[in-house]
Amino acid sequence: MNYSISIKETSNPAILKFETNSFITKHESFEFNNIDEAKSSPLAQQLFYLPFVKKVYISSNFVAIERFDIVEWKDVQEEVAKQIEDYLNSDGIVVTSSEEKKKTPVTVYAESTPNPSVLKFVANKKLVTRTHEFTSIDDTKYAPMAAELFHFPFVKSVFIDDNFVSVTKFDVAEWNDITTELREFIRVYIENGKDIISANAPKQIEKTEAYLDSKYEERDDISKEIINILEEYIKPAVASDGGNIEFQSYDPKEKKVKVILQGACSGCPSSTFTLKSGIENMLKEMLKGKVETVEAING
């Protein structure tokens, strides 16, 4: 696994988050106030050797550090990020297994989506650090949870993002007959701490913040405006419906925007209406004269 770190500010200027592109604990969180408390965490102990570190908080995909006032984060944050990144990439231990917390109860509830073939299963834990879509078991070499879901004969495709799993079914089955079985399988799988995505999965780094930022900066100004509108206004609504939308391209000559629809949005009977009446109208209104049509590509 090749770890990379993204630096994130928090509402407290003394606390900075160092986000990882893959999980570093099995959905557990730990807080350490000093080096003595950090005996179970070699990573936290190493960080406490930095004189400005006041408190260390380790969660599933980030390390948060509270500093003393003797320094400003802008002066030391890059060095700290590099130290954490190097430690993780040298297979350093984050938290010793003997100190792992007791299994935390997991809740999963099923939620309908605008697509009658898709149901969204929402967990009380973060599952992945980026979106993943699987249209067949052939795609699941590094996704053991999705692979097991495809063993259910009625599962057509699987979409995983943040804290939910969207499952698309074949028409042969009715949700009333299979929802409880799927929900319980997903709940037990997560509760047992099994891998959602394998740590050695390739291209895990592909959609880190640093990668996305670099790709964003390569875009033209109108494409950047479109991406910002999609991120701020469209994505939250699409995610609540169990899907995802990604910017694909912008053609300034044809004034055409292409987007990728994933999860519940892919193949949804209402997606064409949503695209035309919602996304297309919004872009045409907010970017007058720059956008005429929006075309969807099913992910």
QUIMOTA-V129413 format. One record per backbone hydrogen bond with DSSP energy under -1.0 kcal/mol. CO is the residue of the C=O (numbers start at 0). NH is the residue of the N-H. Records with the same first field share a line. If there is no record, write none. Layout:
CO=NH  NH
//
This chain:
5=18
7=16
11=14
13=66
15=64
16=7
17=62
18=5
24=26
29=57
31=55
35=38
37=40
39=95
40=44
41=45
42=46
43=47
46=49
49=52
51=67
54=65
55=31
56=63
57=29
59=23
60=19
61=58
62=17
63=56
64=15
65=53  54
71=74
72=75  76
75=79
76=80
77=81
78=82
79=83
80=84
81=85
82=86
83=87
84=88
86=91
87=90
95=98
96=99
106=123
108=121
110=119
114=117
116=168
118=166
119=110
120=164
121=108
131=159
133=157
135=138
136=139
139=142
141=197
142=146
143=147
144=148
145=149
147=150
148=151
151=154
153=169
156=167
157=133
158=165
159=131
160=163
161=126  127
162=122
163=160
164=120
165=158
166=118
167=155  156
169=172
173=176
174=178
177=181
178=182
179=183
180=184
181=185
182=186
183=187
184=188
185=189
186=190
187=191
188=193
189=192
197=200
202=205
204=207
207=211
208=212
209=213
210=214
211=215
212=216
215=218
219=223
220=224
221=225
222=226
223=227
224=228
225=229
226=230
227=231
228=232
229=234
233=237
234=238
235=239
237=242
238=241
241=263
243=261
245=259
248=257
250=254  255
254=291  292
255=250
256=294
257=247  248
258=296
259=245
260=298
261=243  264
262=265
264=267
267=270
269=273
270=274
271=275
272=276
273=277  278
274=279
277=281
278=282
279=283
280=284
281=285
282=286
286=289  290
292=256
294=258
296=260
//
